[in-house]
Amino acid sequence: MKPRLLPGIALLLMAVLLHTDAHAGLKNTLANHASPYLAMHAGDPVYWQEWNEQSVAMARRQNKLLFVSVGYFACHWCHVMQRESYQNPAIAAKLNSNFIPVKVDRELNPALDTRLIEFVESTRGYSGWPLNVFITPDGYPLLGIVYLPPEDFGSLVDELQTLWQQDHVQLTADAKAASAEFVTAALPAGIPLKTDLAGQVRAQLKKVSFAKADHMAGGFGNQSKFPSVPQLAALLESYASDADAQTAEFLRLTLDNMASLGLHDIVGGGFFRYTVDPQWHVPHFEKMLYDNALLASLYLRAGTLLDEPAYLATARQTLDFMQSELAGRQGGLYASLSAIDSNGIEGGYYLWQAEELQALLTAAEWLAVSKAWKIEGSMTTEDGYLPLAYRDSEEVAAELSIPLAELRQRLTSAKQKMLAARKQRSLPVDDKQLAAWNGLALSAFAEGAAVFDDKRYRDMADRIRTFLLSQLWQDGRLLRARDTNGKALGEATLEDYAYVAQGLLAWVGLSKQAKDYDEVGRIIRTAWKRFFTAQGWRLTETSLLATATSQVVLADGPMPSPSAELLRATLGWLQEREDSGLRAQTMHAISAGQALLLEDPYWFASQARVVFMLQQP
């Protein structure tokens, strides 16, 4: 979509005016919040409010724009903007005086986050976090930005306030007009499903994916690199049907580089969120539960389909990382590990100085590590080296004139020492236990238990299942999350129901218990009732945004489309249970989305998997 700026605010990008009126009518309300991300903003001089009816009502009473700032605990640039702007007394005074400042943990408000991401991408051509959107008092997004240096941000705030004072009626009209593109009509009815839809989607998916692919380094794009699990998972299922050699080659290239280079922590296991370079070398160092759960499932499937033991080993390492580093006291898994260590250094927990390793390891271990893991030459960042398995072990063993088995023994011994030393460091944890993300983790552990016949993974899957059903499934409804003390947080959305249903269905594959099928059925039926409308799928039942509408198909993001995942879970459940009404509703939703899917299956890759499942060769 071509980005466009709303007419009345195009000049905001050159904001130059200054305005520093003070205001003492509000106070910061985030002290002792159960969300670690919101709690860390409690000391800001900005008078942060939460996103709720009271904040919106306050904006209407005072005719002020809401300044809604969305981020999350593990986000590097969120920390930077906090330090530079939100802890700046002059900027805080501007926000307090002229706006209603609202802080949002995107992990507790995924529906709001998704809608604001869509708005910023449509108006600026890109988006990300920190995600900052100025919203009119009646709920229409007006202007969105991501990170800005404090000078630019302060000037922008001044200019927007000036424009709002001069003609808030016109700015409101501009914002309302811009929201029209998000309105959808009723779903088309009576459209038969194409008999060869899967074949057409498969061909189009490969065409558009390979056009975006980096055929030298793997993955998609030529700047920063994300795992893009929904797209890779769809290509894997496409390969399962046609055994296309080009697809296999691209998948192997991507999976190899993601596992051996900077996206993957080869010492302690687990994946970082993305790399800042196209060669997969330098990560942003946050580790998210959803990434690791999705990647564990991806490598399990790839190891099986491509008959590659190394991918199964990567899946094991990822499951072991999740179990050892993210397991919470109540049975669920924590949300994330921060990119910033306790000393304020991004990646400091994972980085090494050469001299530090030389003192820690034997001479033989150091020689093996320095050659095999690229602990030589220029450092990964200015703060040290991140071990990268960028060379074949056979090549390194030959260079050192030692047997391959001896090289592996040296690296294993070195890794154990490095892990022990790393445990002396400190890394902040976001200890929220989210329904959706634990649903993804349940899928991964249940699949791992089936592939490896490993009791540890089965026990972990059982623990997550028990947590979801006993702690987050209450009175016929899901809760979004609980904090580490058991306090309920947030409102469950479609993604919670979809991912939990999918996880429980994976568990049913292990348990074969009728009661587990019944639980999945209750969650699936509740999701359809709450989130599927005559206009399509909605992310949440209630929204304070005026632009919250339903969509025929929900696109993939870093996580799979929640509508597609619910469809997949429903089809899986219907293989064992009959419900003619639910089956008809499912087929209606799939048929209504087929034109959009054929138009661009890359962004609807999870919907493509639904079609592949429905029309298996």
C-alpha positions as CSV (number, residue, x, y, z in Angstrom):
1,M,0.0,0.0,0.0
2,K,1.4,3.4,-0.9
3,P,1.9,5.5,2.2
4,R,0.0,8.8,2.4
5,L,-0.1,11.6,5.0
6,L,-3.4,13.1,6.1
7,P,-3.9,16.5,4.3
8,G,-3.9,18.8,7.3
9,I,-0.7,17.4,8.9
10,A,1.8,16.9,6.1
11,L,4.0,19.7,7.4
12,L,4.5,17.8,10.7
13,L,7.6,16.2,9.3
14,M,9.3,19.6,9.4
15,A,8.1,20.7,12.9
16,V,10.0,23.6,14.3
17,L,7.9,25.4,16.8
18,L,8.4,25.2,20.6
19,H,5.8,25.1,23.3
20,T,6.5,24.3,27.0
21,D,3.4,25.1,29.0
22,A,3.2,23.1,32.2
23,H,0.2,21.2,33.4
24,A,-0.5,19.6,36.8
25,G,-3.9,18.1,36.3
26,L,-2.8,14.5,35.7
27,K,-0.4,12.1,37.4
28,N,1.4,9.0,36.3
29,T,-0.8,6.1,37.0
30,L,1.5,3.2,36.3
31,A,3.2,2.6,39.7
32,N,3.4,-1.0,40.7
33,H,1.6,-2.2,37.5
34,A,1.6,-5.9,37.0
35,S,3.0,-5.4,33.5
36,P,6.8,-5.1,33.7
37,Y,6.7,-2.9,30.7
38,L,4.1,-0.4,32.1
39,A,5.8,-0.5,35.5
40,M,9.1,0.5,34.1
41,H,7.4,3.8,32.9
42,A,6.1,4.6,36.4
43,G,9.0,6.9,37.1
44,D,8.7,8.9,33.9
45,P,7.7,12.5,34.4
46,V,5.1,11.9,31.7
47,Y,1.6,11.5,33.3
48,W,0.9,8.2,31.7
49,Q,-2.6,6.8,31.7
50,E,-3.8,3.3,30.7
51,W,-5.8,2.7,27.6
52,N,-9.3,2.6,28.9
53,E,-12.7,4.4,28.7
54,Q,-11.6,6.8,31.4
55,S,-8.7,8.1,29.3
56,V,-10.8,8.5,26.2
57,A,-13.5,10.3,28.1
58,M,-10.9,12.6,29.5
59,A,-9.7,13.5,26.0
60,R,-13.3,14.2,24.9
61,R,-14.0,16.4,27.9
62,Q,-10.8,18.4,27.4
63,N,-10.8,18.3,23.6
64,K,-7.3,17.0,23.5
65,L,-5.6,14.4,21.3
66,L,-4.6,11.2,22.9
67,F,-0.9,10.4,22.6
68,V,-0.9,6.6,22.6
69,S,2.6,5.0,22.9
70,V,2.8,1.3,22.4
71,G,5.8,-0.9,23.2
72,Y,6.9,-4.0,25.1
73,F,9.4,-4.9,27.8
74,A,12.1,-6.5,25.5
75,C,12.1,-3.8,22.9
76,H,15.4,-2.1,22.5
77,W,14.2,1.2,20.9
78,C,11.4,1.4,23.4
79,H,14.1,1.7,26.1
80,V,16.0,4.3,24.0
81,M,12.9,6.5,23.4
82,Q,12.0,6.3,27.1
83,R,15.5,7.4,28.1
84,E,15.7,10.2,25.5
85,S,12.2,11.6,25.4
86,Y,9.9,10.3,28.1
87,Q,12.3,10.9,30.9
88,N,13.1,14.4,29.5
89,P,11.2,16.9,31.7
90,A,10.7,19.5,28.9
91,I,9.2,16.9,26.5
92,A,7.1,15.4,29.3
93,A,5.7,18.9,30.1
94,K,4.5,19.3,26.5
95,L,2.8,15.9,26.5
96,N,1.2,16.5,29.9
97,S,0.0,20.0,29.1
98,N,-1.5,19.5,25.6
99,F,-2.3,15.7,25.3
100,I,-3.7,12.8,27.2
101,P,-0.6,10.5,27.3
102,V,-1.4,6.8,27.3
103,K,1.1,3.9,27.7
104,V,0.2,0.5,26.2
105,D,1.9,-2.9,26.6
106,R,1.3,-4.3,23.1
107,E,1.4,-7.8,24.6
108,L,-1.7,-7.1,26.7
109,N,-3.5,-5.2,23.9
110,P,-2.7,-7.1,20.7
111,A,-5.9,-6.0,18.9
112,L,-5.2,-2.3,19.5
113,D,-1.5,-2.8,18.5
114,T,-2.5,-4.5,15.3
115,R,-4.9,-1.7,14.2
116,L,-2.4,1.0,15.0
117,I,0.3,-0.9,13.1
118,E,-2.0,-1.1,10.1
119,F,-2.6,2.7,10.3
120,V,1.0,3.6,10.6
121,E,2.0,1.3,7.8
122,S,-0.7,2.7,5.5
123,T,0.3,6.3,6.2
124,R,4.1,6.0,6.5
125,G,4.9,2.9,4.6
126,Y,6.6,1.2,7.6
127,S,5.9,0.5,11.2
128,G,7.4,-1.0,14.3
129,W,8.0,-0.3,18.0
130,P,8.0,2.0,19.8
131,L,4.7,2.7,18.1
132,N,3.4,6.2,18.8
133,V,0.0,7.4,17.5
134,F,-1.9,10.6,18.0
135,I,-5.7,9.8,18.2
136,T,-8.6,12.2,18.1
137,P,-10.9,12.3,21.1
138,D,-13.6,10.4,19.1
139,G,-11.2,7.5,18.4
140,Y,-9.7,8.1,14.9
141,P,-5.9,7.8,14.4
142,L,-4.5,11.1,13.1
143,L,-0.7,10.7,12.9
144,G,1.6,7.8,13.7
145,I,5.4,7.6,14.2
146,V,8.0,5.1,15.4
147,Y,11.2,6.1,17.1
148,L,12.3,9.7,16.7
149,P,15.2,11.5,18.3
150,P,14.2,13.8,21.1
151,E,14.7,17.0,19.1
152,D,12.5,15.8,16.3
153,F,9.9,14.4,18.6
154,G,9.7,17.5,20.7
155,S,9.2,19.7,17.6
156,L,6.6,17.3,16.2
157,V,4.6,17.5,19.4
158,D,4.7,21.3,19.3
159,E,3.6,21.6,15.7
160,L,0.8,19.1,16.1
161,Q,-0.6,21.0,19.1
162,T,-0.4,24.3,17.2
163,L,-2.4,22.7,14.3
164,W,-4.9,21.2,16.7
165,Q,-5.5,24.6,18.3
166,Q,-5.9,26.3,14.9
167,D,-8.4,23.8,13.3
168,H,-9.2,20.7,15.2
169,V,-12.4,20.3,13.3
170,Q,-10.5,19.9,10.0
171,L,-8.0,17.5,11.5
172,T,-10.8,15.4,12.9
173,A,-12.4,15.3,9.5
174,D,-9.1,14.3,7.9
175,A,-8.7,11.5,10.4
176,K,-12.2,10.2,10.0
177,A,-11.9,10.2,6.2
178,A,-8.7,8.3,6.3
179,S,-10.4,5.5,8.3
180,A,-12.9,4.8,5.5
181,E,-10.5,2.3,3.8
182,F,-10.6,0.0,6.8
183,V,-14.4,-0.5,6.6
184,T,-15.6,-3.8,5.1
185,A,-18.9,-4.9,3.6
186,A,-20.7,-8.1,4.4
187,L,-18.9,-11.3,3.5
188,P,-19.8,-12.6,0.0
189,A,-22.1,-15.6,0.2
190,G,-22.7,-18.5,-2.2
191,I,-19.2,-18.5,-3.7
192,P,-18.1,-22.1,-4.3
193,L,-14.7,-23.1,-3.3
194,K,-12.4,-23.6,-6.3
195,T,-11.7,-27.3,-6.8
196,D,-8.0,-26.6,-7.5
197,L,-7.7,-23.7,-5.1
198,A,-4.7,-25.4,-3.3
199,G,-2.8,-25.9,-6.6
200,Q,-3.4,-22.3,-7.6
201,V,-2.4,-20.9,-4.2
202,R,0.7,-23.1,-4.2
203,A,1.9,-21.8,-7.5
204,Q,1.2,-18.2,-6.6
205,L,2.8,-18.5,-3.1
206,K,6.0,-19.7,-4.6
207,K,6.0,-17.0,-7.2
208,V,5.5,-14.1,-4.8
209,S,7.7,-15.6,-2.1
210,F,10.7,-16.2,-4.4
211,A,10.3,-12.6,-5.8
212,K,10.8,-11.3,-2.2
213,A,13.4,-13.9,-1.2
214,D,17.1,-13.4,-0.6
215,H,18.5,-16.2,-2.6
216,M,22.1,-15.6,-1.4
217,A,21.5,-15.5,2.4
218,G,18.0,-16.9,2.8
219,G,14.9,-15.2,4.3
220,F,13.1,-12.3,2.8
221,G,14.2,-8.8,2.1
222,N,17.6,-7.1,1.9
223,Q,17.8,-5.1,5.1
224,S,16.9,-6.5,8.5
225,K,16.0,-10.1,8.7
226,F,13.0,-11.6,10.5
227,P,12.2,-15.3,10.8
228,S,9.0,-15.0,8.8
229,V,7.7,-18.2,10.2
230,P,4.2,-18.1,8.6
231,Q,5.7,-17.8,5.1
232,L,8.3,-20.5,5.7
233,A,5.7,-22.8,7.3
234,A,3.4,-22.4,4.3
235,L,6.3,-23.1,1.9
236,L,7.1,-26.3,3.9
237,E,3.5,-27.5,3.5
238,S,3.7,-26.6,-0.2
239,Y,6.8,-28.7,-0.5
240,A,5.0,-31.6,1.3
241,S,2.6,-31.8,-1.6
242,D,4.8,-31.2,-4.7
243,A,8.5,-31.9,-3.5
244,D,9.6,-28.9,-5.5
245,A,13.4,-28.7,-5.6
246,Q,13.6,-24.9,-5.7
247,T,11.4,-24.7,-2.6
248,A,13.6,-27.2,-0.8
249,E,16.8,-25.4,-1.7
250,F,15.5,-22.0,-0.5
251,L,14.1,-23.5,2.8
252,R,17.4,-25.3,3.5
253,L,19.4,-22.1,2.9
254,T,17.2,-20.1,5.2
255,L,16.9,-22.7,7.9
256,D,20.7,-23.3,7.9
257,N,21.5,-19.6,8.3
258,M,18.9,-18.9,10.9
259,A,20.2,-21.8,13.0
260,S,23.9,-21.2,12.6
261,L,24.3,-17.4,12.6
262,G,23.2,-14.4,14.7
263,L,19.5,-15.1,14.9
264,H,20.2,-18.2,17.1
265,D,22.0,-18.3,20.4
266,I,24.2,-21.3,19.7
267,V,25.6,-21.3,23.3
268,G,22.4,-21.3,25.3
269,G,19.7,-22.1,22.7
270,G,16.7,-20.0,21.7
271,F,16.3,-17.5,18.9
272,F,16.5,-13.7,19.0
273,R,13.7,-11.7,17.4
274,Y,15.5,-10.5,14.3
275,T,18.9,-9.4,12.9
276,V,19.6,-5.8,11.9
277,D,21.6,-6.9,8.9
278,P,20.6,-9.0,5.8
279,Q,23.3,-11.7,6.5
280,W,21.8,-12.8,9.8
281,H,24.9,-11.8,11.8
282,V,23.9,-9.1,14.3
283,P,20.7,-9.5,16.2
284,H,18.5,-7.3,18.3
285,F,18.9,-9.4,21.4
286,E,15.4,-9.8,22.8
287,K,14.1,-13.4,23.0
288,M,10.3,-13.8,22.7
289,L,8.3,-16.8,23.7
290,Y,6.2,-16.7,20.5
291,D,9.3,-16.6,18.2
292,N,10.8,-19.6,19.9
293,A,7.6,-21.6,20.1
294,L,6.9,-21.0,16.4
295,L,10.5,-21.8,15.4
296,A,10.6,-25.0,17.4
297,S,7.5,-26.2,15.5
298,L,9.0,-25.0,12.2
299,Y,12.3,-26.9,12.7
300,L,10.4,-30.0,13.9
301,R,8.4,-30.0,10.7
302,A,11.4,-29.2,8.5
303,G,13.5,-31.9,10.1
304,T,10.8,-34.4,9.4
305,L,9.9,-33.3,5.8
306,L,13.4,-32.6,4.7
307,D,14.9,-35.6,6.5
308,E,17.5,-33.3,8.2
309,P,18.7,-34.4,11.7
310,A,20.3,-31.0,12.3
311,Y,16.9,-29.3,12.1
312,L,15.6,-31.7,14.7
313,A,18.6,-30.9,16.9
314,T,17.8,-27.1,16.6
315,A,14.2,-27.8,17.6
316,R,15.4,-29.7,20.7
317,Q,17.7,-26.9,21.7
318,T,14.9,-24.4,21.3
319,L,12.5,-26.5,23.4
320,D,15.2,-27.0,26.1
321,F,15.8,-23.3,26.2
322,M,12.1,-22.5,26.6
323,Q,11.8,-25.1,29.4
324,S,14.9,-24.0,31.3
325,E,14.7,-20.2,30.8
326,L,11.0,-19.3,30.4
327,A,9.1,-21.7,32.7
328,G,7.0,-19.9,35.2
329,R,6.0,-20.9,38.7
330,Q,2.3,-21.3,37.8
331,G,2.9,-23.7,35.0
332,G,2.9,-21.3,32.0
333,L,5.9,-19.8,30.2
334,Y,7.1,-16.2,30.6
335,A,6.7,-13.7,27.7
336,S,10.3,-12.6,27.0
337,L,13.9,-11.9,28.0
338,S,15.0,-8.4,27.6
339,A,17.5,-7.2,25.0
340,I,19.1,-5.0,27.6
341,D,21.1,-6.6,30.4
342,S,21.1,-5.4,34.0
343,N,24.1,-3.1,33.1
344,G,22.1,-1.4,30.4
345,I,24.0,-3.0,27.6
346,E,22.1,-4.4,24.6
347,G,23.2,-7.9,24.2
348,G,25.6,-7.8,27.1
349,Y,24.3,-11.0,28.5
350,Y,25.3,-12.9,25.3
351,L,28.5,-11.1,24.2
352,W,32.1,-12.0,25.0
353,Q,35.5,-10.4,25.0
354,A,38.3,-12.6,23.5
355,E,40.4,-12.1,26.6
356,E,37.5,-13.2,28.8
357,L,37.2,-16.5,26.8
358,Q,40.9,-17.1,26.8
359,A,40.9,-16.9,30.6
360,L,37.8,-19.1,30.9
361,L,38.8,-21.9,28.5
362,T,41.7,-24.2,28.0
363,A,44.1,-23.3,25.1
364,A,42.6,-26.2,23.0
365,E,39.0,-25.1,23.7
366,W,39.9,-21.5,22.9
367,L,41.5,-22.4,19.6
368,A,38.4,-24.4,18.6
369,V,36.0,-21.7,19.7
370,S,37.9,-18.9,18.0
371,K,38.0,-20.7,14.7
372,A,34.5,-22.4,14.7
373,W,32.5,-19.6,16.2
374,K,34.1,-16.5,14.7
375,I,35.6,-15.1,17.9
376,E,38.3,-13.3,15.9
377,G,38.5,-10.2,13.7
378,S,36.0,-7.4,14.1
379,M,33.6,-7.8,17.0
380,T,29.8,-8.4,16.5
381,T,29.1,-5.1,18.3
382,E,31.2,-2.6,20.1
383,D,30.5,-4.6,23.3
384,G,31.9,-8.0,22.2
385,Y,31.6,-11.1,20.1
386,L,28.4,-13.2,19.6
387,P,29.4,-16.8,18.8
388,L,28.3,-17.7,15.2
389,A,28.6,-21.2,13.8
390,Y,29.5,-19.8,10.4
391,R,32.0,-22.5,9.3
392,D,31.5,-26.2,8.7
393,S,32.8,-28.3,11.5
394,E,34.7,-30.5,9.0
395,E,36.5,-27.5,7.6
396,V,37.6,-26.3,11.1
397,A,38.7,-29.8,12.2
398,A,40.9,-30.0,9.0
399,E,42.4,-26.6,9.7
400,L,43.3,-27.6,13.2
401,S,44.5,-31.1,12.1
402,I,42.2,-32.8,14.7
403,P,39.5,-35.4,14.3
404,L,35.9,-34.1,14.0
405,A,34.9,-35.9,17.2
406,E,37.6,-34.0,19.1
407,L,36.5,-30.7,17.7
408,R,33.0,-31.4,18.8
409,Q,34.1,-32.4,22.3
410,R,36.1,-29.2,22.7
411,L,33.2,-27.1,21.6
412,T,30.8,-29.0,23.9
413,S,33.2,-28.5,26.9
414,A,33.7,-24.8,26.0
415,K,29.9,-24.3,25.8
416,Q,29.4,-25.8,29.2
417,K,31.9,-23.4,30.7
418,M,30.5,-20.4,28.9
419,L,27.0,-21.2,30.1
420,A,28.1,-21.5,33.7
421,A,29.9,-18.1,33.4
422,R,26.8,-16.6,31.7
423,K,24.6,-17.6,34.6
424,Q,26.6,-15.2,36.7
425,R,25.2,-12.3,34.6
426,S,21.7,-10.9,35.0
427,L,19.0,-10.4,32.4
428,P,15.6,-8.9,33.1
429,V,12.5,-11.1,32.4
430,D,9.0,-10.1,31.4
431,D,7.1,-12.6,33.6
432,K,3.6,-12.2,32.1
433,Q,2.1,-15.5,31.1
434,L,0.1,-14.9,28.0
435,A,-2.7,-17.3,26.8
436,A,-1.9,-17.0,23.1
437,W,1.9,-17.4,23.4
438,N,1.4,-20.3,25.8
439,G,-0.9,-21.9,23.3
440,L,1.9,-21.7,20.7
441,A,4.3,-23.2,23.3
442,L,1.8,-26.0,24.0
443,S,1.8,-26.9,20.3
444,A,5.6,-26.9,20.1
445,F,6.0,-29.2,23.2
446,A,3.3,-31.6,22.2
447,E,4.8,-31.9,18.7
448,G,8.2,-32.3,20.2
449,A,6.9,-35.0,22.5
450,A,5.5,-36.9,19.5
451,V,8.6,-36.6,17.3
452,F,11.1,-37.5,20.0
453,D,8.9,-39.6,22.2
454,D,10.4,-37.5,25.1
455,K,8.7,-37.7,28.4
456,R,10.2,-34.3,29.4
457,Y,8.4,-32.6,26.6
458,R,5.2,-34.4,27.2
459,D,5.3,-33.4,30.9
460,M,5.9,-29.8,29.9
461,A,3.0,-29.9,27.5
462,D,0.8,-31.3,30.2
463,R,1.9,-28.5,32.5
464,I,1.1,-25.8,30.0
465,R,-2.2,-27.4,29.2
466,T,-3.2,-27.5,32.9
467,F,-2.1,-23.9,33.3
468,L,-4.3,-22.8,30.4
469,L,-7.4,-24.6,31.4
470,S,-7.1,-24.0,35.2
471,Q,-5.7,-20.5,35.2
472,L,-6.8,-18.8,32.0
473,W,-10.1,-20.5,31.1
474,Q,-12.6,-19.1,33.5
475,D,-16.4,-19.3,33.3
476,G,-16.4,-20.2,29.7
477,R,-14.0,-17.4,28.6
478,L,-10.3,-17.1,28.2
479,L,-8.2,-14.5,30.1
480,R,-5.4,-12.8,28.2
481,A,-2.7,-13.3,30.8
482,R,-1.7,-13.7,34.4
483,D,1.3,-12.1,36.1
484,T,3.7,-14.1,38.2
485,N,1.6,-13.5,41.3
486,G,-1.6,-14.8,39.6
487,K,-3.3,-11.5,38.8
488,A,-5.4,-11.5,35.7
489,L,-4.3,-9.1,33.0
490,G,-5.9,-7.8,29.8
491,E,-8.8,-9.0,27.7
492,A,-8.5,-12.2,25.6
493,T,-8.6,-11.6,21.8
494,L,-9.1,-13.9,18.8
495,E,-5.4,-14.8,18.8
496,D,-5.7,-16.2,22.3
497,Y,-8.6,-18.4,21.4
498,A,-7.0,-19.5,18.1
499,Y,-3.6,-20.4,19.4
500,V,-4.9,-22.0,22.6
501,A,-7.3,-24.1,20.5
502,Q,-4.4,-25.1,18.2
503,G,-2.2,-26.0,21.2
504,L,-4.9,-28.1,22.9
505,L,-5.5,-29.9,19.6
506,A,-1.8,-30.8,19.4
507,W,-2.1,-32.0,23.0
508,V,-5.1,-34.2,22.1
509,G,-2.9,-35.9,19.5
510,L,-0.9,-37.2,22.5
511,S,-3.6,-37.8,25.1
512,K,-6.4,-39.2,22.8
513,Q,-8.8,-38.3,25.7
514,A,-12.4,-37.6,24.9
515,K,-12.5,-34.8,27.6
516,D,-9.7,-33.0,25.8
517,Y,-11.6,-33.1,22.5
518,D,-14.6,-31.6,24.4
519,E,-12.4,-28.8,25.9
520,V,-11.1,-27.9,22.4
521,G,-14.6,-27.9,21.0
522,R,-15.8,-25.5,23.7
523,I,-13.0,-23.0,23.1
524,I,-13.4,-23.2,19.3
525,R,-17.2,-22.6,19.4
526,T,-16.7,-19.7,21.8
527,A,-14.2,-18.1,19.5
528,W,-16.5,-18.4,16.5
529,K,-19.4,-16.8,18.5
530,R,-17.3,-13.9,19.8
531,F,-15.1,-13.0,16.8
532,F,-16.8,-14.0,13.5
533,T,-19.4,-11.6,12.2
534,A,-21.3,-11.0,9.0
535,Q,-18.4,-8.8,7.9
536,G,-15.8,-11.3,8.8
537,W,-13.2,-11.6,11.6
538,R,-12.7,-9.1,14.3
539,L,-9.7,-9.2,16.6
540,T,-11.6,-8.2,19.8
541,E,-15.2,-7.9,20.9
542,T,-14.9,-4.3,22.1
543,S,-12.7,-1.5,20.9
544,L,-12.2,2.2,21.8
545,L,-11.0,2.9,18.3
546,A,-13.6,4.2,15.9
547,T,-11.7,2.3,13.1
548,A,-12.0,-1.2,14.5
549,T,-13.7,-3.3,11.8
550,S,-14.0,-6.9,10.7
551,Q,-12.0,-8.3,7.8
552,V,-12.6,-11.2,5.4
553,V,-9.1,-12.7,6.2
554,L,-6.7,-11.5,8.8
555,A,-3.1,-11.1,7.5
556,D,-0.1,-12.7,9.0
557,G,2.3,-10.7,11.1
558,P,5.3,-12.1,13.1
559,M,2.7,-14.6,14.3
560,P,0.3,-16.5,12.2
561,S,-3.1,-15.0,11.2
562,P,-5.4,-15.8,14.2
563,S,-8.4,-16.3,11.8
564,A,-6.4,-18.8,9.8
565,E,-5.2,-20.6,12.9
566,L,-8.8,-20.9,14.2
567,L,-9.9,-22.3,10.8
568,R,-7.0,-24.8,10.9
569,A,-7.9,-25.8,14.5
570,T,-11.6,-26.1,13.6
571,L,-10.8,-28.3,10.6
572,G,-8.6,-30.5,12.7
573,W,-11.3,-30.8,15.4
574,L,-13.9,-31.6,12.8
575,Q,-11.9,-34.6,11.7
576,E,-12.8,-36.3,15.0
577,R,-16.1,-34.6,15.9
578,E,-19.1,-33.7,13.7
579,D,-20.8,-30.3,13.8
580,S,-22.7,-29.5,10.6
581,G,-23.3,-25.9,11.5
582,L,-19.7,-25.3,12.4
583,R,-18.5,-27.1,9.3
584,A,-20.7,-24.9,7.1
585,Q,-19.5,-21.7,8.8
586,T,-15.9,-22.8,8.3
587,M,-16.4,-23.5,4.6
588,H,-18.2,-20.1,4.2
589,A,-15.2,-18.3,5.8
590,I,-12.7,-20.1,3.6
591,S,-14.7,-19.6,0.4
592,A,-15.2,-15.9,1.2
593,G,-11.4,-15.3,1.5
594,Q,-10.2,-17.2,-1.6
595,A,-10.0,-14.2,-3.9
596,L,-7.9,-12.3,-1.4
597,L,-5.7,-15.3,-0.8
598,L,-5.0,-15.8,-4.5
599,E,-4.2,-12.1,-4.9
600,D,-1.3,-12.2,-2.5
601,P,-0.7,-15.5,-0.6
602,Y,2.6,-14.2,0.9
603,W,0.8,-12.0,3.4
604,F,-1.9,-14.6,3.9
605,A,0.4,-17.6,4.1
606,S,-1.4,-19.1,7.1
607,Q,-4.6,-19.0,5.2
608,A,-2.8,-20.9,2.4
609,R,-2.0,-23.6,4.9
610,V,-5.7,-23.9,5.7
611,V,-6.4,-24.5,2.0
612,F,-3.5,-27.0,1.7
613,M,-5.0,-28.9,4.7
614,L,-8.5,-28.8,3.2
615,Q,-7.4,-29.9,-0.3
616,Q,-4.7,-32.4,0.3
617,P,-3.5,-34.2,-2.8
